[in-house]
Amino acid sequence: MEKIEKPKLMPVLDNLESAVKIWFKNLKKIVLIYLWGLLFAAIPVAIILFLGLVLNLLGNRASLGLGIAFIIISLAGFLVAIYFSIRAYMSIFLLVKKNYEGKELEIYKETKNLFWPYFSLTVLTTIFIILWTFLLIIPGIIYSVFYSFAVYAFFFEGEKGMAAIRRSIGLVKNYWWEIFGRYFFIGLVFWLFGVVIAAPLSFVAENSFFFSFWGGVVQAINFLVGPIVLLFSYQIYQDLVKIKK
């Protein structure tokens, strides 16, 4: 009996090339979405800085109660800033879902109603991966791959919680090694890229202006190229959905 050949995923180099091209073509929209997230996140940060300045000006006249209130407000502001930043990342998924069309602010606003289902799914998958990791590092790696498309099932298929996780497991089944290899590849590419752009920091003093300036540039570049990984994974997800129909 002739063995039926398993359908193949897109070749990894083609996948990377396609992801980079799509990212570059839509970079302006990606940047604008990030800027909206940063703008909203900057509001609580600005409030914290202002209150910190006031507290500093008061000096010894500031009461213990004011100090405790400042700590509580700072913690709350920090969490709010993270909330807006996460929504910027979520907006990239919606941008892809909308085929890179629509106004950036409107796309960002749509993440509001999706935040808590997305956050609960992220927490759930993280807890499961940690629990598997407790058994030894290998099970943690295995199931992190199995769960890797849960967020894609959430955004593109409307699955939530355990349903999204089960969907991800179903997609990865029989393709674990292929997917692991692709994630290892993209991780290696980004690691090498990070080493190259950070290389100048090895030749200057840590307290120099250039070190601080270039460190900021490196962080900004890493922030901007991050969606390439999302697009790379999305194309794997698309292949798996077509195969598993």
trRosetta pair geometry for C-beta under 8 A, 3 or more apart (Angstrom, degrees):
i j d omega theta_ij theta_ji phi_ij phi_ji
6 174 6.9 -155 -139 158 139 118
7 243 4.7 -169 80 -123 138 109
9 15 7.8 7 145 -64 103 134
9 175 6.9 99 -42 -155 122 130
9 178 5.5 141 12 158 132 136
9 179 7.9 127 -46 -72 165 68
9 182 7.5 -73 112 -50 151 144
9 236 6.2 10 -158 -132 135 76
9 239 4.7 91 -133 134 78 157
9 240 7.5 -5 -100 -58 108 73
9 243 7.9 -61 -80 -35 70 144
10 14 5.3 -118 170 89 99 114
10 15 4.8 126 104 -69 116 93
10 18 7.5 -41 163 16 152 145
10 235 6.1 -47 36 150 148 115
10 236 7.5 -121 38 -89 101 55
10 239 5.6 -137 -10 -73 89 141
11 14 4.4 79 68 12 92 110
11 15 6.7 -157 92 -14 44 88
12 15 5.3 -51 -148 32 33 118
12 16 6.5 31 156 -17 65 102
12 181 7.3 -98 -73 123 143 99
12 182 5.3 -162 -113 -112 107 85
12 185 5.4 34 -179 77 143 170
13 16 5.8 -50 -147 36 34 109
13 17 6.2 34 154 -19 65 107
14 17 5.7 -54 -144 39 31 112
14 18 6.1 31 157 -19 65 109
15 18 6.0 -59 -148 38 25 109
15 19 6.3 24 155 -19 63 109
15 182 6.8 -10 78 -145 162 124
15 232 5.9 80 149 -149 102 78
15 235 5.3 174 -143 94 91 139
15 236 6.9 36 -142 -59 143 81
16 19 5.7 -55 -145 36 30 111
16 20 6.3 28 157 -18 65 107
16 185 7.7 -107 -57 130 128 118
16 186 6.9 -179 -95 -97 105 89
16 189 6.9 156 -130 -70 142 174
16 232 6.2 12 -99 -114 57 116
17 20 6.0 -57 -149 36 28 109
17 21 6.4 27 155 -18 64 109
18 21 5.8 -57 -148 37 30 111
18 22 6.3 26 157 -16 66 108
18 231 7.9 -147 114 146 78 110
18 235 6.2 104 93 -95 130 159
19 22 6.0 -57 -147 39 28 108
19 23 6.1 31 154 -21 64 110
19 228 5.2 97 140 -165 112 73
19 229 8.0 68 172 -76 148 13
19 231 4.0 144 -146 106 90 106
19 232 4.2 -14 -82 -70 165 69
19 234 8.0 136 -110 45 102 94
19 235 6.3 -115 -68 -6 95 133
20 23 5.6 -55 -146 38 29 114
20 24 6.2 27 157 -18 65 107
20 228 6.0 19 -89 -133 62 120
21 24 5.9 -56 -145 37 28 108
21 25 6.2 29 157 -21 63 109
22 25 5.8 -55 -146 36 29 113
22 26 6.3 -6 165 11 64 113
22 231 5.4 -177 81 -163 125 146
23 26 6.6 -83 -148 54 22 86
23 27 6.3 54 153 -74 64 83
23 30 7.2 4 -157 -26 72 159
23 225 7.5 58 164 -141 151 57
23 227 5.7 154 -124 97 108 102
23 228 4.9 -30 -60 -88 161 77
23 231 5.6 -144 -59 12 95 156
24 27 5.5 -14 -147 -33 33 117
25 100 7.8 12 110 -165 102 169
26 29 4.9 -43 -178 40 84 115
26 30 5.9 92 123 -26 85 99
26 95 7.2 144 164 154 139 126
26 100 4.7 -102 -110 -135 138 133
27 30 5.4 -57 -147 39 35 115
27 31 6.1 36 156 -21 69 105
27 224 7.4 35 -152 -176 104 107
28 31 5.9 -55 -148 35 28 110
28 32 6.4 26 155 -17 63 107
29 32 5.7 -55 -146 37 32 111
29 33 6.4 33 155 -19 65 105
29 95 6.1 149 136 -150 124 137
29 100 6.2 147 49 -160 163 87
29 104 5.9 -174 -156 -83 73 108
30 33 5.9 -56 -151 35 29 110
30 34 6.4 29 152 -17 64 107
30 92 6.4 37 -127 -111 90 102
30 95 7.1 170 -86 102 67 171
30 224 7.5 106 117 -153 123 70
30 227 5.6 -108 -140 4 141 162
31 34 5.6 -57 -151 38 32 113
31 35 6.2 34 151 -24 66 106
31 224 7.0 4 -89 -124 90 102
32 35 5.5 -51 -146 33 33 115
32 36 6.7 37 153 -21 63 98
32 104 4.1 -125 115 -63 115 175
33 36 5.8 -49 -154 30 33 111
33 37 6.7 32 149 -15 63 104
33 88 6.0 140 143 -156 84 78
33 91 4.5 -169 -171 115 127 136
33 92 6.6 154 103 -69 153 67
33 95 6.4 -89 -53 -54 158 137
33 104 4.8 -136 -71 -159 70 106
33 107 6.4 -49 -108 87 116 122
33 108 5.9 171 -145 -68 80 103
34 37 5.6 -57 -155 38 35 112
34 38 6.2 32 151 -18 69 107
34 88 5.3 81 -119 -179 47 130
34 223 7.2 113 -154 153 149 110
34 224 7.8 -95 -7 -99 169 65
35 38 5.5 -52 -142 40 34 111
35 39 6.1 41 154 -27 65 103
36 39 5.6 -50 -146 31 30 115
36 40 6.6 23 158 -11 63 104
36 88 6.8 166 77 -105 79 97
36 91 7.7 82 68 -47 123 175
36 104 6.1 176 -20 134 136 106
36 105 5.6 173 -111 -101 147 69
36 108 4.7 -106 110 -58 145 169
37 40 6.2 -59 -151 40 29 104
37 41 6.0 25 154 -16 66 113
37 84 5.4 155 -162 151 69 82
37 85 5.6 98 164 -114 117 38
37 87 6.0 179 -114 80 104 82
37 88 2.5 -33 -56 -66 161 125
37 89 7.7 85 -114 -18 167 56
37 91 7.1 -149 -54 10 117 135
37 108 6.7 -152 -59 -136 77 126
38 41 5.5 -58 -140 43 31 111
38 42 6.1 41 155 -34 65 104
38 85 7.5 52 -83 -100 54 81
38 88 7.2 45 -31 -78 63 159
39 42 5.7 -51 -150 24 27 115
39 43 7.6 39 150 -32 56 91
40 43 6.1 -38 -167 5 39 115
40 84 4.0 -158 102 -147 110 142
40 87 7.9 -23 73 64 146 130
41 44 7.1 -57 -169 37 43 96
41 45 6.6 38 143 -14 70 116
41 80 7.7 166 -129 120 59 72
41 81 4.2 79 -162 -153 88 74
41 82 7.7 96 -129 -40 115 18
41 84 4.1 -163 -67 81 78 125
41 85 5.1 49 -84 -52 147 85
41 88 7.9 -56 -26 -21 124 129
42 45 5.3 -65 -149 46 40 116
42 46 5.8 46 154 -28 75 104
42 81 7.8 85 -59 -123 22 105
43 46 5.9 -53 -148 31 26 110
43 47 6.7 27 153 -18 60 105
44 47 5.4 -52 -149 35 38 115
44 48 6.4 41 152 -21 68 103
44 76 7.7 -129 -155 114 132 71
44 77 3.6 175 170 -156 108 84
44 78 7.4 -144 127 -43 128 23
44 80 4.3 128 -46 80 160 123
44 81 5.1 -130 66 -52 119 88
45 48 5.7 -53 -151 34 33 112
45 49 6.4 32 152 -18 65 105
45 77 6.6 150 -72 157 36 116
45 81 5.5 69 -49 -93 95 140
46 49 5.7 -54 -148 37 32 111
46 50 6.3 34 153 -21 65 106
47 50 5.7 -54 -148 36 30 112
47 51 6.3 25 156 -14 65 107
47 73 7.5 -109 130 162 111 116
47 77 5.8 -154 74 -114 109 138
48 51 6.0 -58 -147 40 29 107
48 52 6.1 32 153 -22 64 109
48 73 6.9 174 -103 124 77 94
48 74 5.0 92 -136 -116 116 74
48 77 4.5 -173 -54 91 114 160
48 78 7.4 61 -72 -51 158 74
49 52 5.5 -55 -146 37 30 115
49 53 6.4 34 153 -22 64 103
50 53 5.7 -53 -152 32 31 112
50 54 6.6 30 151 -17 64 104
51 54 5.6 -51 -148 36 35 112
51 55 6.2 36 153 -20 66 105
51 70 5.7 178 141 -126 119 94
51 73 6.2 -12 81 100 174 144
51 74 7.7 -141 79 -66 130 85
52 55 5.6 -53 -146 37 31 112
52 56 6.2 33 153 -21 64 107
52 70 6.9 115 -86 -166 61 127
52 74 7.6 69 -64 -89 105 120
53 56 5.6 -55 -148 36 30 112
53 57 6.4 30 153 -20 64 105
54 57 5.7 -55 -150 35 31 111
54 58 6.5 32 152 -20 64 105
55 58 5.7 -53 -151 33 32 113
55 62 5.4 55 -154 -105 75 156
55 66 6.5 171 -115 142 99 113
55 67 7.1 112 -153 -96 131 62
55 70 5.4 16 -68 -87 153 157
56 59 7.0 28 173 -68 38 61
58 61 4.6 -113 -180 72 83 96
58 62 4.0 100 107 -56 128 91
58 66 7.3 -34 88 120 163 160
59 62 6.6 166 74 -2 21 97
62 66 4.7 -115 -169 80 90 137
62 67 6.1 103 138 -54 117 86
63 66 4.8 105 56 2 75 99
63 67 7.2 -135 101 -3 46 86
64 67 5.5 -54 -154 35 37 115
64 68 6.4 34 151 -17 69 104
65 68 5.8 -55 -148 37 32 108
65 69 6.2 33 153 -20 66 107
66 69 5.5 -54 -145 37 31 113
66 70 6.3 36 153 -24 64 104
67 70 5.7 -52 -150 32 30 113
67 71 6.7 31 151 -19 62 103
68 71 5.7 -52 -153 33 35 113
68 72 6.5 33 151 -17 66 105
69 72 5.8 -55 -149 38 32 111
69 73 6.1 30 154 -16 67 109
70 73 5.8 -56 -143 41 29 109
70 74 6.0 34 156 -24 64 108
71 74 5.7 -54 -146 35 27 114
71 75 6.4 28 155 -19 62 105
72 75 5.9 -55 -151 35 29 110
72 76 6.4 26 152 -15 64 108
73 76 5.7 -56 -147 40 32 111
73 77 6.0 33 154 -20 67 108
74 77 5.7 -54 -143 38 28 111
74 78 6.2 33 154 -23 63 105
75 78 5.7 -53 -149 33 29 114
75 79 6.6 27 153 -16 62 105
76 79 5.8 -57 -152 37 32 110
76 80 6.4 32 151 -19 66 106
77 80 5.6 -53 -147 36 34 112
77 81 6.3 37 153 -22 66 103
78 81 5.7 -52 -150 33 31 113
78 82 6.6 32 151 -18 63 104
79 82 5.6 -51 -150 35 34 113
79 83 6.4 44 148 -26 64 103
80 83 5.3 -48 -151 29 35 120
80 84 6.7 30 154 -14 65 101
81 84 6.1 -54 -151 37 32 106
81 85 6.3 32 150 -19 64 109
82 85 5.5 -58 -147 39 33 113
82 86 6.2 36 155 -22 68 104
83 86 6.0 -54 -149 32 26 110
83 87 6.7 26 152 -18 60 107
83 115 7.2 34 -163 -160 90 145
84 87 5.6 -54 -151 35 34 115
84 88 6.9 43 149 -25 63 98
85 88 5.6 -46 -157 24 37 115
85 89 7.1 35 147 -14 63 99
86 89 5.7 -53 -158 35 39 111
86 90 6.4 41 146 -20 69 105
86 115 7.2 95 104 -140 117 98
86 118 7.9 164 155 108 115 126
86 119 7.3 51 150 -86 155 98
87 90 5.2 -49 -144 37 38 116
87 91 6.4 52 151 -33 64 98
87 108 6.5 78 140 -166 107 79
87 111 4.3 143 -155 107 90 140
87 112 7.2 22 -129 -73 137 52
87 115 6.2 -37 -87 -93 97 112
88 91 5.5 -45 -154 21 32 119
88 92 7.7 41 148 -25 57 91
88 108 6.9 -6 -101 -126 58 107
89 92 6.1 -43 -167 15 40 112
89 93 7.9 39 142 -12 61 96
90 93 5.8 -49 -168 29 47 113
90 94 6.8 39 142 -13 72 104
90 111 4.3 119 98 -135 127 130
90 114 6.3 170 176 96 141 121
90 115 7.0 -126 -16 -96 169 66
90 118 5.9 36 -110 171 129 176
90 155 7.9 -177 -160 -94 78 123
91 94 5.5 -56 -151 41 42 110
91 95 6.1 51 148 -27 70 101
91 104 7.6 60 169 -166 138 73
91 107 5.2 98 -158 128 99 100
91 108 4.8 -15 -99 -97 142 62
91 110 7.8 118 -114 57 78 91
91 111 5.5 -79 -68 -40 74 135
92 95 5.4 -46 -147 31 34 117
92 96 6.6 36 153 -18 63 101
92 227 5.3 -143 -153 -116 147 117
92 230 5.9 62 125 104 132 167
93 96 5.8 -55 -155 35 32 110
93 97 6.3 33 148 -20 65 108
93 151 7.4 -111 -98 151 149 102
93 152 7.8 -155 -137 -108 117 56
93 155 4.3 -89 162 -133 130 164
93 156 7.9 -118 -178 -45 101 84
93 230 7.3 -114 -75 -173 72 132
94 97 5.2 -51 -144 38 37 116
94 98 6.1 26 158 -11 68 108
94 107 5.1 167 106 -167 122 97
94 110 5.7 149 -147 83 162 129
94 111 6.6 -128 -15 -68 141 88
94 155 7.0 -125 -68 -157 58 116
95 98 6.1 -63 -146 44 26 102
95 100 5.8 38 167 -105 87 52
95 102 7.6 -143 -119 58 63 109
95 104 7.9 6 -94 -117 117 71
95 107 5.7 55 -73 -175 76 157
96 99 7.7 31 178 -78 34 26
96 100 7.1 14 -103 -56 36 73
96 230 7.5 -145 -38 136 147 112
96 231 7.1 -175 -101 -100 132 78
96 234 6.0 -99 -178 -129 157 165
97 155 6.0 -132 -58 156 133 102
97 156 6.0 -160 -104 -97 104 76
98 101 5.2 -122 144 57 98 73
98 102 5.0 -26 152 1 154 129
98 107 6.8 -118 15 -107 150 117
102 106 5.9 -112 170 78 104 117
102 107 5.3 114 111 -58 124 104
103 106 4.4 75 72 11 98 110
103 107 6.8 -170 89 -11 48 86
104 107 5.7 -56 -150 36 32 112
104 108 6.3 33 153 -21 66 106
105 108 5.5 -52 -149 35 33 114
105 109 6.4 37 152 -23 65 103
106 109 5.6 -50 -148 32 33 114
106 110 6.8 42 151 -28 62 100
107 110 5.8 -49 -158 22 34 116
107 111 7.7 41 148 -27 59 95
108 111 6.2 -48 -170 13 40 114
109 112 6.1 -23 -178 -11 52 114
110 113 7.2 -55 -176 33 50 97
110 114 7.0 29 139 -3 72 118
111 114 5.3 -75 -151 51 49 108
111 115 6.0 74 151 -62 80 84
111 118 7.9 -31 -163 6 89 152
112 115 6.1 -32 -159 -14 27 114
114 117 6.0 -70 -162 52 54 105
114 118 5.3 51 147 -24 86 116
114 155 7.9 57 -168 -104 148 77
115 118 5.8 -70 -151 42 24 109
115 119 5.9 21 159 -20 67 112
116 119 5.5 -49 -135 38 33 112
116 120 6.1 34 162 -19 65 105
117 120 5.9 -54 -143 37 28 109
117 121 6.4 30 155 -19 62 107
117 154 7.1 170 132 -159 106 120
117 160 5.2 -64 -165 -130 118 119
117 161 7.7 -85 -157 -39 84 77
118 121 5.8 -57 -151 36 30 111
118 122 6.4 30 152 -19 65 107
118 151 7.3 56 -147 -135 89 93
118 154 6.3 128 -104 145 73 149
119 122 5.6 -54 -149 36 32 112
119 123 6.3 31 154 -18 66 106
120 123 5.7 -52 -145 38 32 111
120 124 6.1 36 154 -23 64 107
120 160 8.0 32 81 -176 115 98
120 161 6.7 -26 119 -87 113 83
121 124 5.6 -54 -146 36 30 113
121 125 6.4 24 159 -14 65 106
121 150 6.1 -170 176 139 115 116
121 151 6.6 143 119 -92 131 69
121 154 5.6 -113 -6 -79 178 148
121 160 6.6 -119 -69 -158 118 59
121 161 6.1 -123 -92 -80 82 34
121 164 5.7 -2 -137 62 132 149
121 165 7.7 -173 -154 -47 90 90
122 125 6.2 -57 -146 39 28 105
122 126 6.2 28 155 -20 63 111
122 151 7.2 38 -79 -86 83 114
123 126 5.7 -59 -148 38 28 113
123 127 6.3 30 155 -21 65 105
124 127 5.9 -54 -149 33 28 110
124 128 6.5 26 154 -16 63 106
124 161 6.4 87 -11 -143 172 64
124 162 7.5 -112 167 -66 150 63
124 165 7.0 -104 121 -50 120 134
125 128 5.7 -54 -148 37 33 112
125 129 6.3 32 155 -19 67 106
125 147 4.7 152 -148 168 112 139
125 150 5.5 -178 -78 51 138 154
125 151 8.0 -79 -1 -44 159 89
125 165 6.3 180 -88 -98 91 110
126 129 5.8 -56 -147 37 30 109
126 130 6.3 31 154 -19 65 106
127 130 5.7 -56 -149 36 30 111
127 131 6.3 30 154 -18 65 106
128 131 5.7 -56 -148 37 30 111
128 132 6.4 29 154 -16 65 106
128 143 6.5 -118 136 146 102 136
128 147 6.6 144 84 -74 131 154
128 165 7.4 96 4 -140 166 147
129 132 5.7 -54 -148 39 32 110
129 133 6.2 37 151 -25 65 106
129 140 5.6 76 -180 -153 76 81
129 143 5.9 -170 -107 98 67 105
129 144 5.0 61 -127 -82 126 85
129 147 6.6 -115 -63 39 103 148
130 133 5.5 -54 -148 34 31 115
130 134 6.8 43 150 -29 62 96
130 140 7.5 32 -105 -121 19 116
131 134 5.7 -42 -157 18 35 116
131 135 7.7 38 146 -20 57 95
132 135 5.9 -49 -168 22 43 114
132 139 4.2 -135 177 130 93 102
132 140 4.7 153 102 -86 94 54
132 142 7.3 -124 166 60 140 90
132 143 4.5 164 -42 30 177 142
132 144 7.9 -157 73 -36 138 74
133 136 7.6 -103 -168 92 40 20
133 137 6.1 16 -148 -115 81 45
133 139 6.9 -158 -79 81 30 85
133 140 3.1 42 -83 -79 79 138
135 139 4.6 8 73 34 122 148
135 140 7.7 169 47 -39 85 80
136 139 5.9 94 61 9 77 96
136 140 7.6 -144 97 -2 44 94
137 140 5.5 -63 -159 38 41 117
137 141 6.4 40 150 -21 74 104
138 141 5.7 -54 -150 34 34 110
138 142 6.3 35 154 -22 67 106
139 142 5.4 -52 -143 36 35 115
139 143 6.1 17 165 -6 69 109
140 143 6.5 -65 -143 45 24 97
140 144 6.1 30 157 -27 62 109
141 144 5.8 -54 -145 30 27 114
141 145 7.0 26 156 -16 60 102
141 180 7.9 62 158 -129 101 121
142 145 6.3 -66 -169 33 29 107
142 146 6.6 23 144 -15 66 110
142 176 7.3 4 -151 -163 78 138
143 146 4.9 -47 -141 38 48 116
143 147 5.9 36 159 -12 74 106
144 147 6.1 -60 -141 45 28 102
144 148 6.5 56 150 -61 60 93
145 148 5.5 -28 -151 -14 33 123
145 172 6.1 140 137 -152 84 146
145 176 5.9 93 117 -151 138 83
145 179 5.6 133 -169 104 111 117
145 180 5.2 -34 -104 -78 152 86
145 183 6.8 -145 -108 11 96 152
146 168 6.4 106 153 123 56 98
146 169 4.9 23 179 -108 105 75
146 172 5.0 -156 -123 68 53 153
146 176 7.2 -19 -72 -109 79 106
147 150 5.2 -19 -174 -17 72 123
147 165 5.8 -20 -125 -137 92 88
147 168 5.4 69 -143 108 33 148
147 169 7.3 -1 -77 -62 53 79
148 168 6.5 165 55 -169 43 127
148 172 7.2 100 39 -77 96 133
148 179 7.1 173 54 162 143 132
148 183 7.3 -104 -123 -80 165 143
148 233 7.0 -121 155 -151 112 129
149 152 4.6 -49 -164 40 74 118
149 153 6.0 81 135 -26 83 94
149 167 7.4 -106 108 113 101 86
149 168 4.1 165 68 -127 79 90
149 171 5.2 -57 72 70 154 144
149 172 6.7 176 13 -48 119 97
149 233 7.6 -170 -94 169 78 106
149 236 7.9 -125 -84 103 118 101
149 237 5.2 151 -133 -107 118 103
149 240 7.1 -81 -94 65 168 153
150 153 5.6 -53 -150 35 33 112
150 154 6.5 39 148 -25 64 103
150 159 7.8 -108 -160 100 64 118
150 164 4.3 86 -166 136 82 99
150 165 4.8 2 -108 -88 130 53
150 167 7.0 123 -116 64 59 91
150 168 4.1 -60 -60 -31 66 143
151 154 5.3 -47 -151 30 37 119
151 155 6.5 23 157 -9 67 105
151 164 7.3 66 -69 168 24 135
152 155 6.1 -57 -142 43 32 100
152 156 5.6 -10 173 17 70 119
152 157 7.8 53 130 3 64 99
152 168 7.6 115 48 -97 92 97
152 233 7.2 -147 -57 132 133 104
152 234 6.5 167 -118 -112 126 67
152 237 4.4 -101 160 -128 165 158
153 156 6.9 -68 -118 56 19 84
153 157 4.8 -38 -161 42 60 123
153 159 4.2 -25 146 47 103 129
153 163 7.7 -151 138 121 130 75
153 164 4.3 161 89 -146 116 77
153 167 4.0 131 -132 92 155 137
153 168 5.7 -119 -10 -54 132 79
153 171 7.6 -160 -65 -16 115 137
154 157 7.4 4 -31 54 7 77
154 158 7.4 23 -165 -137 36 10
154 159 5.8 -88 -84 73 46 70
154 160 6.3 78 -123 -94 91 51
154 164 4.7 10 -62 -118 84 147
156 237 7.4 122 36 140 153 137
157 164 7.9 155 71 -112 109 80
157 167 6.7 -162 77 -174 152 163
159 163 4.5 -139 -163 116 97 101
159 164 3.9 148 116 -82 105 70
159 167 5.0 -151 -38 -4 179 148
160 163 5.9 41 57 49 49 111
160 164 5.8 2 -124 -26 6 112
161 164 6.3 127 56 17 25 98
161 165 7.3 -55 142 -1 42 102
162 165 5.3 -54 -147 39 40 114
162 166 6.1 41 154 -20 71 103
163 166 5.9 -52 -145 38 29 109
163 167 6.3 34 152 -22 62 106
164 167 5.6 -52 -149 34 31 115
164 168 6.5 35 152 -21 63 103
165 168 5.7 -52 -151 33 32 113
165 169 6.5 33 151 -19 65 103
166 169 5.6 -51 -148 35 35 113
166 170 6.4 36 152 -20 65 105
167 170 5.7 -56 -151 36 31 113
167 171 6.5 31 152 -20 65 105
168 171 5.7 -56 -149 34 32 110
168 172 6.3 22 157 -13 67 110
169 172 6.0 -62 -145 41 29 105
169 173 6.4 49 153 -45 64 97
170 173 5.8 -35 -150 4 31 120
170 244 6.7 113 140 -163 94 150
171 175 7.7 -52 145 46 59 127
171 237 7.1 10 172 -137 154 67
171 240 4.3 70 -173 147 101 136
171 241 6.9 -21 -121 -68 119 58
171 244 5.8 -111 -115 -11 62 158
172 175 5.9 -125 -165 67 43 89
172 176 5.7 60 163 -86 99 69
172 179 5.9 -70 -134 16 92 160
172 240 7.4 -14 -71 -138 40 151
173 176 7.6 0 -121 -43 22 91
175 178 4.8 -56 -170 47 79 117
175 179 5.5 77 129 -24 92 103
175 240 6.5 -142 49 -107 161 107
175 243 7.9 97 -54 86 143 157
176 179 6.1 -67 -151 41 26 105
176 180 6.0 26 157 -19 67 111
177 180 5.6 -52 -139 39 31 113
177 181 6.2 35 158 -22 64 106
178 181 5.9 -56 -152 34 26 113
178 182 6.6 23 152 -17 61 106
179 182 5.7 -55 -150 36 34 110
179 183 6.4 31 154 -15 67 105
179 236 6.3 108 -119 180 90 142
180 183 5.8 -57 -148 39 31 108
180 184 6.2 33 153 -21 65 107
181 184 5.6 -53 -146 36 30 113
181 185 6.3 34 153 -23 63 105
182 185 5.5 -50 -147 33 32 115
182 186 6.4 25 158 -13 66 104
182 232 7.6 -177 164 158 109 108
182 236 6.1 153 105 -88 161 139
183 186 6.0 -54 -142 40 32 103
183 187 6.1 35 156 -20 64 110
183 233 7.9 41 -92 -95 89 99
184 187 5.7 -58 -148 39 27 114
184 188 6.3 29 154 -21 64 107
185 188 5.8 -58 -151 35 28 110
185 189 6.4 29 153 -20 64 106
186 189 5.5 -48 -146 34 35 115
186 190 6.4 29 157 -13 66 106
186 229 5.9 127 155 -119 135 84
186 232 5.3 133 -106 130 148 162
187 190 6.1 -60 -148 41 28 104
187 191 6.2 31 153 -22 64 108
188 191 5.6 -53 -145 35 31 113
188 192 6.4 28 157 -16 65 105
189 192 6.0 -59 -152 38 27 107
189 193 6.3 28 151 -20 64 109
190 193 5.3 -50 -142 37 36 116
190 194 6.2 40 155 -22 65 103
190 225 7.6 169 -124 119 101 122
190 229 7.0 -10 -55 -68 147 116
191 194 5.7 -54 -150 35 30 112
191 195 6.5 33 151 -21 63 104
192 195 5.6 -50 -149 33 34 114
192 196 6.5 34 153 -20 65 105
193 196 5.8 -56 -151 34 31 111
193 197 6.5 15 159 -8 66 108
193 225 7.4 -110 137 118 151 163
194 197 6.3 -60 -141 42 29 99
194 198 5.9 13 164 -6 66 118
194 218 7.6 79 -150 -170 73 109
194 222 6.6 41 -104 -94 100 115
195 198 6.2 -71 -142 48 22 101
195 199 6.5 51 153 -60 61 89
196 199 5.8 -28 -159 -17 30 118
197 217 7.9 -136 171 118 111 96
197 218 5.4 148 125 -119 109 88
197 221 5.9 -122 -179 85 163 156
198 201 5.3 -36 -180 18 73 122
198 202 7.8 82 133 -28 76 90
198 218 5.3 61 -87 -126 81 148
199 202 5.9 -45 -170 13 49 115
199 203 7.9 28 148 -9 68 103
200 203 6.0 -66 -163 36 49 106
200 204 6.9 18 153 -4 78 112
200 210 7.8 -95 144 154 117 115
200 214 5.6 -103 89 -168 122 162
201 204 6.4 -75 -146 44 38 96
201 211 6.0 87 -138 -134 85 78
201 214 5.9 -164 -72 100 87 126
201 215 6.5 79 -101 -73 132 81
201 218 7.5 -34 -37 -32 130 149
204 208 5.1 -98 164 51 109 145
204 210 5.0 -96 -161 85 167 118
204 211 5.0 -160 105 -63 116 90
204 214 7.7 113 39 26 145 138
205 208 4.4 107 67 -28 89 107
205 211 6.4 -101 90 -31 47 138
206 211 5.4 175 -142 172 30 166
207 211 7.1 49 31 46 11 142
208 211 4.6 103 61 -1 84 102
208 212 7.3 -156 94 0 49 84
209 212 6.0 -62 -156 40 35 106
209 213 5.9 30 152 -18 71 113
210 213 5.5 -57 -140 42 32 111
210 214 5.7 21 165 -11 70 110
211 214 6.4 -57 -137 43 21 100
211 215 6.1 28 158 -24 59 111
212 215 5.7 -55 -146 34 26 115
212 216 6.6 27 155 -18 61 104
213 216 5.9 -60 -160 33 30 109
213 217 6.6 29 147 -19 65 105
214 217 5.1 -47 -147 34 42 117
214 218 6.3 47 152 -23 68 100
215 218 5.7 -49 -149 32 31 113
215 219 6.6 31 152 -16 63 104
216 219 5.7 -54 -150 36 33 111
216 220 6.3 34 153 -19 66 106
217 220 5.7 -56 -149 37 31 112
217 221 6.3 31 154 -19 66 106
218 221 5.8 -54 -147 36 30 110
218 222 6.3 28 155 -17 64 107
219 222 5.8 -55 -147 38 30 111
219 223 6.2 36 152 -24 64 108
220 223 5.5 -54 -150 34 30 117
220 224 6.4 26 155 -17 65 107
221 224 5.8 -58 -148 37 31 108
221 225 6.2 13 162 -6 68 111
222 225 6.3 -62 -137 45 27 98
222 226 6.5 55 156 -54 60 93
223 226 6.0 -35 -161 -8 26 121
224 227 7.9 -52 170 15 38 98
225 228 5.3 -20 178 1 72 122
226 229 6.2 -48 -174 23 52 108
226 230 7.3 46 138 -12 72 104
227 230 4.9 -50 -154 36 55 118
227 231 6.1 53 150 -19 79 101
228 231 5.7 -56 -148 40 33 108
228 232 6.1 40 150 -25 66 106
229 232 5.4 -50 -144 35 31 117
229 233 6.3 28 156 -15 64 106
230 233 6.0 -59 -150 39 27 107
230 234 6.2 32 151 -26 63 107
231 234 5.4 -48 -142 31 33 117
231 235 6.7 35 157 -21 62 99
232 235 6.3 -58 -161 29 27 108
232 236 7.2 25 145 -14 60 103
233 236 5.5 -53 -156 35 41 113
233 237 6.3 45 146 -22 69 104
234 237 5.3 -51 -150 36 35 117
234 238 6.4 40 150 -23 66 101
235 238 5.5 -44 -146 32 35 114
235 239 6.6 40 152 -19 62 101
236 239 5.7 -54 -155 35 33 113
236 240 6.4 31 151 -18 66 107
237 240 5.8 -58 -148 37 30 110
237 241 6.4 33 154 -22 66 105
238 241 5.8 -52 -147 33 31 112
238 242 6.5 29 155 -16 64 105
239 242 5.9 -60 -154 37 30 109
239 243 6.2 25 153 -17 67 110
240 243 5.6 -56 -144 39 32 110
240 244 5.8 14 163 -7 69 115
241 244 6.2 -64 -135 46 24 99
241 245 7.0 52 156 -56 59 85
242 245 6.2 -27 -162 -18 31 114
